[in-house]
Amino acid sequence: MYVKDVVVQNQVGLHARPATFFIQKANEFKSSIWVEKDERRANAKSLLGVLSLGIMGGTSIKIIAGGPDEEKAVNELAKLVESGFAETE
């Protein structure tokens, strides 16, 4: 199990478009991946799951993975979140 805390950088948070990018990236990995916010956890490979967390900009989340490529998965997803999904809003 590999875990990393990250702060969502883009102002609007993980709404539909950034969440889609996040899920597409998560699905590149074999590991099971979760996103956790305020003790609520969702499958990082599920759009509805990620959207259900209501993650806004400036929110601290945990990215958790378990499996053969867990460290790479968490680090790449954290990098994507920290980049603000290349949004300029």
Buried (B, 14 or more C-beta within 10 A) or exposed (E): EBEBEBEBBBEBBBBEEBBBBBBEBBEEBEBBBBBBBEEEBBBBBBBEBBBEBEBBBEBEBBBBBBBEBBEBBBBBBBEBBEEBBEBEE
